Amino acid sequence: MNSSVLLEIKNEVASLSFNRPDKLNAFNREMALELQKKLDACENDTTIRCIYLTGKGKGFSAGQDLSEVTGDNIPGFDKILSEQYNPIITRIRKIEKPVVAAVNGVAAGAGANIALCCDVVVAAQSASFIQAFSKIGLIPDSGGTYFLPRLIGWQKASALMMLADKISSEEALQLGMIYKVFPDEYFAESSKKIAETLAQMPTRGLGFIKQALNSSFTNSLEDQLSAEQKWQQKAGKTYDFNEGVKAFLEKRAPRFRGE
């Protein structure tokens, strides 16, 4: 039986591919738990310096597989969110390595919000995003009500969530939802190059940037200045900081080790 989340490690990048292409990579319980397991493995493997999320086939992820939330023995949304989706979001935000979401096709519902919580989000030209929840009487979950207003503003986020508009990758770029759009024919190569670039950068420093950004969502200015001071002290003690300064003074390219 094929795994619902494939893992390939190359050039210090861990590529995680959702692998239910016949369902547009909609999440069932098995896939959600497998993604958590693979994220943990990536976090604990010191040879991995960047994580790259994408989908097999035509979709990134269509969100929740609705066949698991209908019928007589459904688990209930409390169980689904607490055991499946919320742990995915917290893992992505807490892993002190950059996570790139390479949105190769439709990203709907929880699939869209998993993408939007990543550190760098790029999309193929044919990709699209939709907060599909309101169409079936639900609210955005998987951090959607947290990340989307911070990315594009309250009014735009409110409208997209209530109207469930389908947003093209170009419109997502214009709104500030994502970082870049690449033509479909170059998407895999171009998006992977971003991950490979990040994997050669000072990994611990990138992780500290991530944690500083996390705290900036709720901190006052004074608290955030203190947080920056804390993370900067940590960054200043890393091998890569010393290598970066040495390389600058010696007028050569730095050789970072992620340490």
Contacts in CASP RR format, 6 or more apart in sequence:
PFRMAT RR
TARGET T0000
AUTHOR 0000-0000-0000
METHOD contacts of the structure
MODEL  1
MNSSVLLEIKNEVASLSFNRPDKLNAFNREMALELQKKLDACENDTTIRC
IYLTGKGKGFSAGQDLSEVTGDNIPGFDKILSEQYNPIITRIRKIEKPVV
AAVNGVAAGAGANIALCCDVVVAAQSASFIQAFSKIGLIPDSGGTYFLPR
LIGWQKASALMMLADKISSEEALQLGMIYKVFPDEYFAESSKKIAETLAQ
MPTRGLGFIKQALNSSFTNSLEDQLSAEQKWQQKAGKTYDFNEGVKAFLE
KRAPRFRGE
2 19 0 8 1.000
3 19 0 8 1.000
3 34 0 8 1.000
4 18 0 8 1.000
4 19 0 8 1.000
4 20 0 8 1.000
4 28 0 8 1.000
4 30 0 8 1.000
4 31 0 8 1.000
4 34 0 8 1.000
5 16 0 8 1.000
5 17 0 8 1.000
5 18 0 8 1.000
5 19 0 8 1.000
5 31 0 8 1.000
5 34 0 8 1.000
5 35 0 8 1.000
5 38 0 8 1.000
6 15 0 8 1.000
6 16 0 8 1.000
6 17 0 8 1.000
6 19 0 8 1.000
6 56 0 8 1.000
7 14 0 8 1.000
7 15 0 8 1.000
7 16 0 8 1.000
7 38 0 8 1.000
7 41 0 8 1.000
7 42 0 8 1.000
8 14 0 8 1.000
8 15 0 8 1.000
8 17 0 8 1.000
9 15 0 8 1.000
9 45 0 8 1.000
9 47 0 8 1.000
9 48 0 8 1.000
11 196 0 8 1.000
11 199 0 8 1.000
12 47 0 8 1.000
12 48 0 8 1.000
12 49 0 8 1.000
12 50 0 8 1.000
12 196 0 8 1.000
12 199 0 8 1.000
12 200 0 8 1.000
13 48 0 8 1.000
13 49 0 8 1.000
13 50 0 8 1.000
13 51 0 8 1.000
13 52 0 8 1.000
13 192 0 8 1.000
13 195 0 8 1.000
13 196 0 8 1.000
13 199 0 8 1.000
14 38 0 8 1.000
14 42 0 8 1.000
14 45 0 8 1.000
14 48 0 8 1.000
14 50 0 8 1.000
14 51 0 8 1.000
14 52 0 8 1.000
15 52 0 8 1.000
15 54 0 8 1.000
15 192 0 8 1.000
15 195 0 8 1.000
16 35 0 8 1.000
16 38 0 8 1.000
16 39 0 8 1.000
16 42 0 8 1.000
16 51 0 8 1.000
16 52 0 8 1.000
16 53 0 8 1.000
16 54 0 8 1.000
17 53 0 8 1.000
17 54 0 8 1.000
17 55 0 8 1.000
17 56 0 8 1.000
18 25 0 8 1.000
18 31 0 8 1.000
18 35 0 8 1.000
18 53 0 8 1.000
18 54 0 8 1.000
18 55 0 8 1.000
18 56 0 8 1.000
18 60 0 8 1.000
18 61 0 8 1.000
19 25 0 8 1.000
19 55 0 8 1.000
19 56 0 8 1.000
20 26 0 8 1.000
20 28 0 8 1.000
20 31 0 8 1.000
20 56 0 8 1.000
20 65 0 8 1.000
21 55 0 8 1.000
21 56 0 8 1.000
21 57 0 8 1.000
21 58 0 8 1.000
21 59 0 8 1.000
23 62 0 8 1.000
23 65 0 8 1.000
24 58 0 8 1.000
24 59 0 8 1.000
24 61 0 8 1.000
24 62 0 8 1.000
24 106 0 8 1.000
25 31 0 8 1.000
25 55 0 8 1.000
25 56 0 8 1.000
25 57 0 8 1.000
25 59 0 8 1.000
25 60 0 8 1.000
25 61 0 8 1.000
25 62 0 8 1.000
25 63 0 8 1.000
26 61 0 8 1.000
26 62 0 8 1.000
26 63 0 8 1.000
26 64 0 8 1.000
26 65 0 8 1.000
26 66 0 8 1.000
27 61 0 8 1.000
27 63 0 8 1.000
27 64 0 8 1.000
27 65 0 8 1.000
27 84 0 8 1.000
27 85 0 8 1.000
27 110 0 8 1.000
27 111 0 8 1.000
28 65 0 8 1.000
28 67 0 8 1.000
28 68 0 8 1.000
29 68 0 8 1.000
29 75 0 8 1.000
29 80 0 8 1.000
29 83 0 8 1.000
29 84 0 8 1.000
32 83 0 8 1.000
32 84 0 8 1.000
32 85 0 8 1.000
32 88 0 8 1.000
33 83 0 8 1.000
33 84 0 8 1.000
35 88 0 8 1.000
36 87 0 8 1.000
36 88 0 8 1.000
36 91 0 8 1.000
39 51 0 8 1.000
39 88 0 8 1.000
39 91 0 8 1.000
39 92 0 8 1.000
39 95 0 8 1.000
40 91 0 8 1.000
42 48 0 8 1.000
42 51 0 8 1.000
42 95 0 8 1.000
42 97 0 8 1.000
43 91 0 8 1.000
43 95 0 8 1.000
43 96 0 8 1.000
43 97 0 8 1.000
48 97 0 8 1.000
49 97 0 8 1.000
49 198 0 8 1.000
49 199 0 8 1.000
49 200 0 8 1.000
49 201 0 8 1.000
49 203 0 8 1.000
49 258 0 8 1.000
50 97 0 8 1.000
50 98 0 8 1.000
50 99 0 8 1.000
50 100 0 8 1.000
50 195 0 8 1.000
50 196 0 8 1.000
50 198 0 8 1.000
50 199 0 8 1.000
50 203 0 8 1.000
51 95 0 8 1.000
51 97 0 8 1.000
51 98 0 8 1.000
51 99 0 8 1.000
51 100 0 8 1.000
51 195 0 8 1.000
52 99 0 8 1.000
52 100 0 8 1.000
52 102 0 8 1.000
52 191 0 8 1.000
52 192 0 8 1.000
52 195 0 8 1.000
53 99 0 8 1.000
53 100 0 8 1.000
53 101 0 8 1.000
53 102 0 8 1.000
53 114 0 8 1.000
53 115 0 8 1.000
53 118 0 8 1.000
54 60 0 8 1.000
54 101 0 8 1.000
54 102 0 8 1.000
54 103 0 8 1.000
54 104 0 8 1.000
54 191 0 8 1.000
55 61 0 8 1.000
55 102 0 8 1.000
55 104 0 8 1.000
55 105 0 8 1.000
57 104 0 8 1.000
58 104 0 8 1.000
58 105 0 8 1.000
58 106 0 8 1.000
59 104 0 8 1.000
59 105 0 8 1.000
59 106 0 8 1.000
59 107 0 8 1.000
59 127 0 8 1.000
60 101 0 8 1.000
60 102 0 8 1.000
60 103 0 8 1.000
60 104 0 8 1.000
60 105 0 8 1.000
60 106 0 8 1.000
60 107 0 8 1.000
60 111 0 8 1.000
60 115 0 8 1.000
60 127 0 8 1.000
61 107 0 8 1.000
61 108 0 8 1.000
61 110 0 8 1.000
61 111 0 8 1.000
61 112 0 8 1.000
61 114 0 8 1.000
61 115 0 8 1.000
62 106 0 8 1.000
62 108 0 8 1.000
62 109 0 8 1.000
62 111 0 8 1.000
63 108 0 8 1.000
63 109 0 8 1.000
63 110 0 8 1.000
63 111 0 8 1.000
63 112 0 8 1.000
63 132 0 8 1.000
64 80 0 8 1.000
64 109 0 8 1.000
64 110 0 8 1.000
66 136 0 8 1.000
68 74 0 8 1.000
68 75 0 8 1.000
68 80 0 8 1.000
69 75 0 8 1.000
69 76 0 8 1.000
69 77 0 8 1.000
69 80 0 8 1.000
77 141 0 8 1.000
81 141 0 8 1.000
81 142 0 8 1.000
85 110 0 8 1.000
85 114 0 8 1.000
85 141 0 8 1.000
85 142 0 8 1.000
86 142 0 8 1.000
88 114 0 8 1.000
88 142 0 8 1.000
89 113 0 8 1.000
89 114 0 8 1.000
89 117 0 8 1.000
89 142 0 8 1.000
89 143 0 8 1.000
92 99 0 8 1.000
92 114 0 8 1.000
92 117 0 8 1.000
92 118 0 8 1.000
93 117 0 8 1.000
93 210 0 8 1.000
93 214 0 8 1.000
96 203 0 8 1.000
96 204 0 8 1.000
96 206 0 8 1.000
96 207 0 8 1.000
96 208 0 8 1.000
96 210 0 8 1.000
96 211 0 8 1.000
97 203 0 8 1.000
97 206 0 8 1.000
97 207 0 8 1.000
98 119 0 8 1.000
98 120 0 8 1.000
98 195 0 8 1.000
98 198 0 8 1.000
98 203 0 8 1.000
98 206 0 8 1.000
98 207 0 8 1.000
98 210 0 8 1.000
99 118 0 8 1.000
99 119 0 8 1.000
99 120 0 8 1.000
100 118 0 8 1.000
100 119 0 8 1.000
100 120 0 8 1.000
100 121 0 8 1.000
100 122 0 8 1.000
100 191 0 8 1.000
100 194 0 8 1.000
100 195 0 8 1.000
100 198 0 8 1.000
101 114 0 8 1.000
101 115 0 8 1.000
101 116 0 8 1.000
101 118 0 8 1.000
101 120 0 8 1.000
101 121 0 8 1.000
101 122 0 8 1.000
102 122 0 8 1.000
102 123 0 8 1.000
102 187 0 8 1.000
102 188 0 8 1.000
102 191 0 8 1.000
102 192 0 8 1.000
102 195 0 8 1.000
103 115 0 8 1.000
103 121 0 8 1.000
103 122 0 8 1.000
103 123 0 8 1.000
103 124 0 8 1.000
103 127 0 8 1.000
103 129 0 8 1.000
103 169 0 8 1.000
103 178 0 8 1.000
104 123 0 8 1.000
104 124 0 8 1.000
104 127 0 8 1.000
104 187 0 8 1.000
104 188 0 8 1.000
105 123 0 8 1.000
105 124 0 8 1.000
105 126 0 8 1.000
105 127 0 8 1.000
105 128 0 8 1.000
106 127 0 8 1.000
106 128 0 8 1.000
106 130 0 8 1.000
107 115 0 8 1.000
107 123 0 8 1.000
107 127 0 8 1.000
107 128 0 8 1.000
107 129 0 8 1.000
107 130 0 8 1.000
108 129 0 8 1.000
108 130 0 8 1.000
108 132 0 8 1.000
109 130 0 8 1.000
109 131 0 8 1.000
109 132 0 8 1.000
109 133 0 8 1.000
109 140 0 8 1.000
109 142 0 8 1.000
110 141 0 8 1.000
110 142 0 8 1.000
111 142 0 8 1.000
112 129 0 8 1.000
112 130 0 8 1.000
112 131 0 8 1.000
112 144 0 8 1.000
113 131 0 8 1.000
113 140 0 8 1.000
113 141 0 8 1.000
113 142 0 8 1.000
113 143 0 8 1.000
113 144 0 8 1.000
113 147 0 8 1.000
113 148 0 8 1.000
114 142 0 8 1.000
115 121 0 8 1.000
115 129 0 8 1.000
116 129 0 8 1.000
116 144 0 8 1.000
116 147 0 8 1.000
116 148 0 8 1.000
116 151 0 8 1.000
116 177 0 8 1.000
116 178 0 8 1.000
117 142 0 8 1.000
117 143 0 8 1.000
117 144 0 8 1.000
117 147 0 8 1.000
119 210 0 8 1.000
120 179 0 8 1.000
120 194 0 8 1.000
120 198 0 8 1.000
121 177 0 8 1.000
121 178 0 8 1.000
121 179 0 8 1.000
122 178 0 8 1.000
122 179 0 8 1.000
122 180 0 8 1.000
122 181 0 8 1.000
122 182 0 8 1.000
122 187 0 8 1.000
122 190 0 8 1.000
122 191 0 8 1.000
122 194 0 8 1.000
123 129 0 8 1.000
123 169 0 8 1.000
123 172 0 8 1.000
123 173 0 8 1.000
123 178 0 8 1.000
123 180 0 8 1.000
123 181 0 8 1.000
123 182 0 8 1.000
124 169 0 8 1.000
124 181 0 8 1.000
124 182 0 8 1.000
124 183 0 8 1.000
124 184 0 8 1.000
124 187 0 8 1.000
125 169 0 8 1.000
125 170 0 8 1.000
125 181 0 8 1.000
125 182 0 8 1.000
125 183 0 8 1.000
125 184 0 8 1.000
125 187 0 8 1.000
126 169 0 8 1.000
126 184 0 8 1.000
127 168 0 8 1.000
127 169 0 8 1.000
127 181 0 8 1.000
128 166 0 8 1.000
128 167 0 8 1.000
128 168 0 8 1.000
128 169 0 8 1.000
129 166 0 8 1.000
129 167 0 8 1.000
129 169 0 8 1.000
129 172 0 8 1.000
129 177 0 8 1.000
130 164 0 8 1.000
130 165 0 8 1.000
130 166 0 8 1.000
130 167 0 8 1.000
131 140 0 8 1.000
131 144 0 8 1.000
131 148 0 8 1.000
131 160 0 8 1.000
131 161 0 8 1.000
131 164 0 8 1.000
132 164 0 8 1.000
133 139 0 8 1.000
133 140 0 8 1.000
133 141 0 8 1.000
133 161 0 8 1.000
133 164 0 8 1.000
134 161 0 8 1.000
134 162 0 8 1.000
134 163 0 8 1.000
134 164 0 8 1.000
135 164 0 8 1.000
139 145 0 8 1.000
139 161 0 8 1.000
140 148 0 8 1.000
140 161 0 8 1.000
144 161 0 8 1.000
145 157 0 8 1.000
145 161 0 8 1.000
146 217 0 8 1.000
148 157 0 8 1.000
148 160 0 8 1.000
148 161 0 8 1.000
148 177 0 8 1.000
149 157 0 8 1.000
149 158 0 8 1.000
150 217 0 8 1.000
151 157 0 8 1.000
151 175 0 8 1.000
151 176 0 8 1.000
151 177 0 8 1.000
152 160 0 8 1.000
152 175 0 8 1.000
152 176 0 8 1.000
152 177 0 8 1.000
156 175 0 8 1.000
159 165 0 8 1.000
160 167 0 8 1.000
167 175 0 8 1.000
167 177 0 8 1.000
169 178 0 8 1.000
169 181 0 8 1.000
170 181 0 8 1.000
172 178 0 8 1.000
172 181 0 8 1.000
173 179 0 8 1.000
173 180 0 8 1.000
173 181 0 8 1.000
180 194 0 8 1.000
182 190 0 8 1.000
182 191 0 8 1.000
198 206 0 8 1.000
200 256 0 8 1.000
201 256 0 8 1.000
202 235 0 8 1.000
202 238 0 8 1.000
202 240 0 8 1.000
202 241 0 8 1.000
202 244 0 8 1.000
202 256 0 8 1.000
202 258 0 8 1.000
203 240 0 8 1.000
203 256 0 8 1.000
203 258 0 8 1.000
203 259 0 8 1.000
204 234 0 8 1.000
204 235 0 8 1.000
204 238 0 8 1.000
204 240 0 8 1.000
204 258 0 8 1.000
204 259 0 8 1.000
205 235 0 8 1.000
205 238 0 8 1.000
205 240 0 8 1.000
205 241 0 8 1.000
208 231 0 8 1.000
208 232 0 8 1.000
208 234 0 8 1.000
208 235 0 8 1.000
209 231 0 8 1.000
211 231 0 8 1.000
212 224 0 8 1.000
212 227 0 8 1.000
212 228 0 8 1.000
212 231 0 8 1.000
215 223 0 8 1.000
215 224 0 8 1.000
215 227 0 8 1.000
216 224 0 8 1.000
216 227 0 8 1.000
219 227 0 8 1.000
235 241 0 8 1.000
236 242 0 8 1.000
238 258 0 8 1.000
238 259 0 8 1.000
239 257 0 8 1.000
239 258 0 8 1.000
239 259 0 8 1.000
240 254 0 8 1.000
240 256 0 8 1.000
240 257 0 8 1.000
240 258 0 8 1.000
240 259 0 8 1.000
243 254 0 8 1.000
243 255 0 8 1.000
243 256 0 8 1.000
243 257 0 8 1.000
244 254 0 8 1.000
244 256 0 8 1.000
246 254 0 8 1.000
247 253 0 8 1.000
247 254 0 8 1.000
247 255 0 8 1.000
248 254 0 8 1.000
END
